[in-house]
Amino acid sequence: MSDSQKLRQTALDYHEFPKPGKLEIRPTKPMANGRDLSLAYSPGVAEACLEIKNNAEDAARYTARGNLVAVVSNGSAVLGLGNIGALASKPVMEGKAVLFKKFANIDCFDIEVDQADPEKLADIVCALEPTFGAINLEDIKAPDCFIVEQLCRERMGIPVFHDDQHGTAIVVGAAAKNALHVAGKSFEDIKIVSTGGGAAGIACLNMLLKLGVKRENVWLCDIHGLVYEGRTEDMNPHKAAYAQQSDLRTLDEVIDGADLFLGLSGPNVLQPEMVAKMATRPIIFALANPTPEILPQAAREVAPDAIIATGRSDFPNQVNNVLCFPFIFRGALDVGATEINDQMQLACIDGIAELARATTSAEAAAAYRGEQLTFGPDYLIPKPFDPRLVGVVSSSVAKAAMESGVAKRPIEDLEAYKQKLNQSVFKSALLMRPIFDAARIASRRIVFAEGEDERVLRAAQAILEETTETPLLIGRPEVIEARCERLGLDIRPSRDFQIVNPENDPRYYDYWNSYHELMMRRGVSPDIAKAVMRTNTTAIGAIMVHRGEADSLICGTFGEYRWHLNYVNQVLGRGGLYAHGALSLMILEEGPLFIADTHVYQLPNPEQLAEIAIGAARHVKRFGIEPQIALCSQSQFGNQREGSGKRLREALAILDSKARDFVYEGEMNVDTALNPTLRQRIFPHSRLEGAANILIFAHADAASGVRNILKARAGGLEVGPILMGMGNRAHIVSPSITARGLLNMSAIAGTPVTHYG
């Protein structure tokens, strides 16, 4: 089977299995009993109906309409497939709906309409207004698409947006804005030559005029050559608006001196000899798919300084509408906009362009590993998987909608709205807010043992941008400098943060002496101490905390947990401090769940289990959560005499020996801990109310297994592990941690000890 055949079969299998299609509908309310049924349908549903009858705006309160978009197409101009009809276009429209959900959490129905007449199609779309909060027109041929959109916008009171036109125009506008910035040119001065007189091409030119391009500097060509005054062949009013008064007729003739080539036409339209005629530092947007108007390597052979964008993902600067449509609709829906106007589209352009000029997010870097994501000729626009898009772009669109007077539900606090959007993609943001707030009280110094790691460098950038903490990095300065440069980070060693160089640091003598003093009666000679302080970054970081040069250590981005724990205990396990458990916060769709002990004790005894429970309760309160602890075992409330159940019952007795300020119960199965109905049936006198939010296990294998299953199969996001018992002086992370996970851990480490209780 050839590669193309394999790709075809893979694509077909993707659409067929495990169930046909890419969408399904799920209820948002429980439907477990007769009461639920009476509320969801008759008679309770009548109350919502009457409220909406009295006030149409209440539909956004009581139904899904305020977060529901229709993707509507008649299949007359699908991707590169042409007029394949409404039914055959359905996989594309389903895909568009999936992108709405994935990138902006917008619910979407795809609606394929078998209607070629644009006025009748507009009638059908307008009749759908009671169902939807907005309409996305898709893959309708020109000039029909202009007619359908105009009629719908005139007659409907909700946003109507033809993405093939305006989505493309917005992303092209953002890319052009940044390309001109790189090239040192301005919209007012450039000459543009464009190929393609279809909907997308015309919309892009209209947008470029709004950005400052002069009408007389735009030269539009199509398959018949230049659009000129007096031409009658294949003309319409939209093309005629760009007709030039000129004797020139071909693309080759008009390309001379062009600053920007905008191609939305077909393969190999722009030849290398044409590129050679363009202005210095030419900007080439060859957006035809799958084969662009000119391949980047061919253009650079004659213009090495060319700035190039395409519509393909395998070249830099992919002009992809997914950078726009989910986020412009998100902002429009959230303020109840009646339309998507010019101000909102320009705000979308500004948001996308500014984000590309900012430091690349760690999440985008992880999704596009190996690509250079530093603002410049090969990085003009952000990547679709940059999670900051929804916060930056949608909030800008919402603000523009309010300022332009089309928002029916204005947002009072835009900054809080932006934070809410970020919480929708950064699942830890809401839970971590109390931790970050507490960390801002004191400016603590956090030393990272693996300072050369990319995740640590990205976390250091975020720490300096988002907190009052000071990162200290252990590593070789030249390596850290080079990696910051390669990763496009603004931070630099010595200027923004302090470095400890294990190979050559003036404090080396002090460090090995301090380590030797602590360890000389444990068999550590001066030579061993010197070797450790040259090679062991975890030990170096612990010594820095011991000497008061740092407030907390974060280590463990590689290596085995207990190896790091050994050195942490050696240096910092003094004065009543010792590790008594690791607590992992798992952020799940249903809410947070804490698990302990995941790393420190392999088989904790009853005293250690009680101590783990006490420490877990203390730490969970830091998140603003009231602890509900379940001691988990195969045994259930005494039904097994030996094994883990026995140790947990003894731990329960220790906890019962004095008053506690948290709720706990045990021993029980995990399902009993998480299911109050089941627990009530088995043990009606339980002290727990509702589902437990902390699970304490009597074996590290069980705790670690549950933690990893939740990550791998339930989409759980881990914060931690949090090392309990060390007075917040050290935390050992796991090698799978992300840059944002390190940022979260730095906030936990940055909380003053007084906040522990």
N, C-alpha and C positions, 0 to 999 in steps of 0.2 A: 504494500500500500504506500503510495507516495505521500509526501508531507502535506500536500494540499488535500488529499483524500482523508488523511488522518485528522486534519483541522476541521474539515467538513463534518466528519462523523462525530468528532468531539463536540462541535457546536450543536449538532442535532441531539446528541445524548443530553447535553446540558439543558436543552429546552424540554426534553421529554421526561427525564427522570429527576428525582424520585416520583414527582407528579407532574403532569403536563403544565407548561406555562411558567411564568415568573412571578405571579401574583396570587394572593388568596385574601379572603376577608375574615377578620377575627372580631369577636365582640369585645367591647371595652368595659362592659359591666357584667357582673356575675349573673348567671342564669341557672341557679342551683335548686330552686324550690318554687313553690306556688307564689310566695310573696314577691320574688324577683319577677316572675311572669306577670303579675298584676301591676307592677310598676313599669316594666318595659313595654307592656302592651295594654290591653284593656283591664281595668278602667284608668290606671294611672297616667297613661300616655296622653289622655285628653287634657290634663292640666298643662302640659308643655305646649300642646297644640293651641290652646286658648291664649297662652301668654304670647306666642308668636303672632296669632291673629291680631292681638291688641298692639303689638310692637314688633315689626318685622326684624328689627335689629337683634331681638332676642333669639333668633335662629342660631346666631353664633354662640349663644350660651347653652342652648338645650339640644343642639344637634351637631353633627360633624361638619356642617356646611362651612364654618369659618376656617376649617383646615383641610378643605377638599377642593382639588383641582381636577378639571376634565382635560385630558389630552385628546383633541379631536382632529381626525384626518379623514380624507376621502381616498388616500393612497394614490394621488395623482402625480406625486413627485417624491418618491421615497429614496432617501439616501442616494446611492449611485445606481439605483435599480429602475428609476423612472416611474411610469404610470403602471403599477402592478395591481391596482385595485384596492378597495377597502379591506377585504378579508386578508389578503396576503400581507398587508401592512401591519396587521395586528401584533406580530412579534416585536416590531420596532416600537410601537406605541406602548406595549407592556414594558419594554425596556426603559422607555422614557419615564413611565410611572415609577419604576423601581428606583431610578436616579433621584426623583423627587423625594422618595422616602428615605433613601440612603443618606443623601447629603443635607437635607433640610427637614426631615421628619414630617413631610407633607403627605397626607393621604391623597391618592390619585386613582381615578377611573379612566381607563382608555376607552374611547368611543370611536368606532370606525363606522363611517356613514357612507352608504352606497348612493352617492348623489354627486353628479358632475356639474350641475348648474350652480354657479356661485351664489346666486340670490336665494335659491331654494335651500342651499346648504346653510346660508346665514340664518334663514328662518328657523331651521332645525336647531341650530346652536342657540339662538336667542330664546327659544322655548325651553331650554334647559336651565335658565337662570335660577329658578327656585331651588335647584339641587346643589349648585356649586358656588364656591366663594370666588372662583376665578376660572378663566378659560385659557388653555394653551393650544393655539392652532399649530398644526404640525404637518409638514410634507404635503402642502397643497400647491399645485403648480402656479406659476405666474402667467398672466396677470390676475388669475382668479383669486389668488390669496389676498391681493390688495383690496379687491371688492368685498370679499368675505369679512376681512378685518375691519374695513371702514364701516360697513353696515352694522356689524356687531358692536363696535365701539359707540356708534351713534345711538343704538337702541338699548344697550344693556347698562346696568348700574354697577357692574363688577369689572375688574380688570380683564381685558382681552389682549393677549400678547402672542404675536406670531413669531415663534422662536427662531425660525429659519431666517427671518429678517432681522429682528431686533436683538436677539441673543447673539447672533454672529456679529452684528454691528458693535455691540457693547464690548465683546472680547477683542475684536479688532481694534476698537478705540483705545482700550487699555494697553494692548500690545504696541500700538502706534505711539501712544503717549510716552511709553518707556523707551521705545526704540529711538525716538527723536531725542530723548534725554541722553541716551548713550552716544548718539551721533552728534550731539551738540547743535541740533537744528530745531526749528519751531514750525508749528502748524501754519502760521501766517505766510511763511516764505517758501514752502515746499511745492514742487510740481509732482502731481500724482497721475500715474497712468494705470487704468484699471481694465481688466478683461472680464467680461461676464455681465450681461445686462439683465440678469434675473433678479428675483426678489432679494436675495442676500446681497448681491453686488450693489444694487441701488440703495438698499438700507445702509450699507457700510459707507457709501459716499455721502448720503444724507447726514449720517452721524459725524463724519469727518468735517463737514461744513459747520456743524454745531460746535465742533471743537476748535474752529478757527481757520480751517482751510478756505482759501478764496475760490469761488466758483470758477473763475477764469483759469485757474491753475489745475483743473481736473479734466483729464482726457480719457473718455470712455470708449473702449473698443468691444466689439462682439464678434461673432463668427463672420460677419460681413465687413469687418474693418471698423474704422473710426465712425462714431456717431457724430455726424456733422449737420449743420443747418441746411435744410432742404432735402435731406435723405428721406425716402419714403419706404424703403424695403425693411420689413420686420421692425417697425417702429411702434411705440406707444407713448403716452404722455410722460411716463416715468423716465424713459430713456431720453425723450426729447428735451427734458429739463437740463440735460448735460451736453446737448449738442454744441459743438464748437464751430465758429466761423473760420474755416480753414480749408486750404487746398490739399492738405495732407490726407492720406486715406488708410495707411496701414499701421499696424503696431510698430513695425520696424522704423517707420518714419517718425512716429510721435514719441518714441521712447527716449530720444536724445535728450540728455540733461535731466531726466526724471530722478527725483529723490526717493520716491516710493512707488514700487510696483505692487498693485493689489490684484491678485488673481483669484477669481472664483469661477473658473471656466472649465478647462480640460487639460489633459496631459501634454507636456512638452510644447506648450504655446509660446513660452519665453525661451529663446535660444541664447546660448552663451555670448554670441556676437552682439546681441541686443543689450545684455547686461553690461558689456564693455562700453556701451554708449551712455550709460547712466551716470549720474553725478558721483563724486567721491563719497565714500562711505554709504553706498546705496542700501536702502531698506527694501527687502523682497519678501512679500507675503504671498507665497505660492500655496494656496489653500485647497486646490482641487484634490479629491480623494478617489481612488487610493493612490493615483500617480499625480504628483504636483505638476504645475506648469514648468518647473525646472527643478531638478534635484539639487540639494544644497552643495554637494561636492562639485557639480558642474558649474554652478554660479561662482563658487570660490576660486575656481581655476582661473577665471578672468578678473575677479574682484575679491581678493583675499580678505578685504576689510568689510565685506558685505554683512549686513545684519539680516538674518533669515528666519522666517517662521513658516510652518506648514500646518496642514491639518492632520498630520500623522503623529502617532505616539512614539515612533521609533526615531524621531528627530527632535532636537531641542525646539522649544517654543511652539508647542502644539496649541493652535487656536481651537479650543474646545468649548462648546456652549455650556457644558456642565459647570464651568466657572461662573456662569451668570444665572441661568434660569431658576435653579432651586432657591437661590438666595434673594433674588429680586421678588419672587413670589412669596417667600417667607416674610420679608418686610412688608409687602403689600397686604397680605392676609392679616398680619398681626395688628395693623392699624385700621383695618376695614377700608382700604383704599377703593375708590370708585373707578380708578383707572391706573395704568402705569404710564406716567407722563414723561416728558423730556427731562425734567429735573430729577426724577427718580432714576432714569437711565444714566444720566451724567454722574449721579452720585454712585451708582454701581461701577461705572468706569473708574472713578477716583479711588474707590475702595479696593478694587482688584489691582490697580496700578501701584497704589501705595503699599499693599501687602507684599508685592514682589520685591519692592525696594527695602523691606524690613528683613531682619534676620530670619532665615528659613527655620520653620518649626521642626522639632525633633521628630514628630509624627510623620511629616511629609518626607523628611530625610530617610526614615525607616522604610516607608512605602516605596521610595525610589532609590534604594541603596545602589551606590556606584555612580549615580549621576551627579554632576556638578550643579548645585542649587544655590549659587552665589549670583546676586544681581549683576547683570552685564549682558553682552551680546547673545549669550546662549541661555539666558534666564530672564526673559522680559516679563513673563506673567507667572503667577503661582501655579502649583500643581493642583489638580482637582482634589487630591486627598489631603490638602492642607486644612486641618480642622478649624483654623482661625477664620476661614472664609465666611462661615455663617454669622459669626459675631461681628466682624468688621463690615461686610457688605450689607447684610440684612439690616443692621442698625443704621447704616448710612442711608439706605433706601427708605426706611421708616421715617427717619428725620426729614428727608426731602419731601416725602408725601405729606407730612404734617405742615411743613413750611410752605408748601404749594397749595394747601387748602383742600386736598382730596381725601384726607383721612377722616373717616366717620367715627373711629374709636382711637383718638390720640393717646399716646403713651406719656405719662407724666414724668417718669424717671427713665431717661434713655440709657443711662449708665447701668442701672439695675436690669433693664431689658437686655443689654448686651451681655451682662454677666449670666443672665438666665439662658441666653442662646449658647454661650460657652459651656454652661453646665450640661447642655443637651449633648455635646460631643466629648467634653472632658468629664467623664462620669464621676470622677473623684472630687470635682470642684465644690459641689454643695456640701458634702460631708467634711471636706477639709477646711471649709471657711472658718470655723471656730479655732482650728489649729493655727491657721495663718494669722488670724486676728490676735491670738495670744502671742505668737512669735514676734509680732511687730512691737510688742512692749519693750523688748530688749534686743539690742544689736549683738547677736552672738556670732562667734567665729567658728565655722564648720570646716574641719579638715577632711579632705577626701584622699584616701590612701591610694586609689588608682587614678591619679590625676591626668594621665595621658589618654584615658578611655574617652571615646567620642561622646558617650552618654554623659559622662561627668562634665565634659567641656560644655555641652549644651545645657546641662543643669546649672552650671556656674553662670552662664549667660542669663538664664531665666532668674536665678537667685538675685543677681545684680539688678535686673529689670523690675522684679516683682516683690522683693522683700527688703528688709533692712539688714539682712545678714551679710557676713563677709566670708566668701569661700577662700579656703587655703588649699592649694593643690600640691601633692607630692608627685614629682616626675622630672624629667629632663627638660630644661627650658627650651632648647632648640626644637625638640619634638612637639611640645605643647604649642609653641609659636607657629610651627609649620602646619599643624592640624587645625588650629584656629583659622589660619589663612585659607586652607583648603576647604574648610566647612562653611566659609563665609560668615564667621562669627565676628562681632565687633570687638570682643574682649581681647586683651593682650596681657601676657604675663608681666609682672612688676608694675605696669601702669594701672591695671584694674584689679589684680589679685596677686597675692604673695605665693611664691613657689618655694618648695623645699626640694633641693636637688640631691638625691641620694648619692650621686657620684662625686659631688663637690659642693659642700655647703659649709659655711664658716661655723655653724653650730654643731658640726659633727662631733667634736671633742666633748661638748656638753651633753650631747644626746647619748653617746655610748657610755659615758661615765654615769649618767642618770640610770640607764638600763642596768649597768653593772651593779650599782648600789642596790637596786631593787632585787636583783637576781643572783648575787654572788654566793648566797647560802643555798642556792638551788642548783649548784654545779655549773654556773655560767662564769667562765674565766674572762679576763679583759679581751683576749683575742676573739672569743665567741661573741662578746658584746659588740666589738668593733664590726665583725662580719654581719651580725644581725642588723646593725644600724646602717650598713651599706646596701643591704639586699632586701630587707623585709619592710615594705612600706606600711603594713598594718602596725607593726611594732613602732615604727617611727611616728605614725599618727597618734598612737596611744601615749607615747612619751611626750609628745607636744601637749596633749590634754593634761597629762600628769604634771608637767612643768608650768601649766597655766598659760601656754602660748595659744591654745585653742580651747573652746568650750565643749566641743563634741566631735567625735570621729565617726565617719561613715566609710565602711569598707565592704568588700565582698562581691564586687561586680564580676570577679572571676575567682575560682578556687572553691574549696570545700568549707562549709559553714564552721564546722568545729575546729578546723585549722585556724581560722581567724579568731574564733572564740578563745582559743588557747592563749593567744598573745594579748587579747583584750583583758582576760582574767588575770594574766601574769602582772600586767602593769596597772590596771585600774580596779582590780578586784580587791580593794582595801578599804579600811575604815567603815566596815559594815556593808560595803557594796559588793554584790556578787550576782551573777546572772541566774535568774530563777524562772526562766521561760521566755519563749518567743511568741508574740501575738500577731497573727495575720488578720487584717481586715479584708474581707472579700466583698466587693461592691457588686451586687446582683440586681437583676431587673426588678425583683420583688423588694429590694432594700438591702441594707448592710448586714453582714454576718461575720462575727469574729470567731477565730479558731485558735486554740492553744492546747498544749505546747507543741509547736511544729518543728522545733530544731534543737533545743538545749538538752532536755532529758530524754533518753531513749525509753526508759521505763520508770517514770517518776513514782516515788513512794507517797504514802498518804500525806505526810507533812509537806512535801513538795507540791502535790496536787492542790492542797489548800492554799498554799502560797501563790500558785499560779492563778487560782480563782480570784484571790484578793488583788493581785497585781492587775489582772485583766479588767476587773471592775473599775479600778482606779484609772486605768488608761482609757477605757471606753467613755467614761464621764468627760474626758477631755474633748470628745467629739460632740458633746451636748446630747448624748444618748444615755437613757437610764438603763443600767445593766439588768439583763434577765439571763441568768447563767444556768445552763444544763450540764451536769456531769454525765458524760456519755459512755455507754458500754454496751456489750452484747447482753449483759444482764439488765433486768427491768424491775426496779423496786424490790430487790431482794430475792428474785426467783432463781438466781444462781449463787451458790455458796462461795465458790472460789473464783480465781482469775481476777480480771480487772474490776469486776463488780465489788469484790471484797475490799480492794484498795480505795475505791471511790466511796464506799460506805464509811470507811474509816476517815477519809478526808471530809465527808459530810459531817461526821461527829466532831471533828476539829473545828470546822466552821461554826457548828452549833454551840460550841463551848463558850462563845461570847457574842455579844450583839454585833450585827453587821449592818452596814448602811446600803446593802444591795440585796436583791432577791436571787436565790439559788435553789436548785432542786436536783435530785438524782437518786440512784443512778438510773439511767433510762436509755432506750434506743434513740437514734437520731430522729427517726420519723415521729416518735412520741414527743421529742423536744420541739419539733417544728410544727406539729399539728395539734392545736389546742383541743379540737373535738375528739381526736383519738386519745389524747392524754386524759381528758375528762372521763371517758368511758373506762379507761384502764385504772386510773388513779385519781378519783374525783377530789381528793383532799390535797392536791398539789399546790405548792406555794406560788408556782409560776402562773401568770396571767398572760394569755396570748402566746405567740411564738417566742421561743428563746432567741436571743440575739448573740449569745456567746456559747460556744460549744467547747467544753474542756474534755480532752481525751486522756485516757490512762496509758497510752502508748504512742510514741512519736510516729510510728508507721501509720496508725489510723488518722492522726491529725494531719500529717503531711499528705496522705492519700486523698482525704476529703478536699483539702486545699487544692491539690493539683487537678482533681476531677472537676471541681467547680471552675477552675481556670480553663481547662481544655474542652469541657463539654457544655458548660452553662454560661459561657461568656463572662465569667467573673473577672473583675479587675482587682488585682491585689495591691493594697497599700501595706508596706511592711516588708519583712517581719520587723516588729518593734521589739527590741531587746529590753525585757523587764528586769528591774533590780539594779541597774547600773547608774541610776540617778541621771539618766539622759546624757551620759558622758560618751556613749558609744552605741552604734547600731550596725548590725551586720545584715546587708541586703542579700538577695539571691542573684545569681548570674543572669537570670532572665529579666531583671528589672529594666525599665525604660528610663529615658531622660526625665519624663514627667514623674515617674515613680521616685527618682532621686530628688526631684524638686519637692515632692510631698514629704519624703523622709527628712530633707533638710529643714522643712517647716516643723516637723515633729521634734527634730534635734534642736531647733532654734527656740523651743518653748522653755522659758526659765523653770528651774526645778521647783520653784514655789507654786507653780500651776499644777503640780502633781497631786497635792493633798496628802 
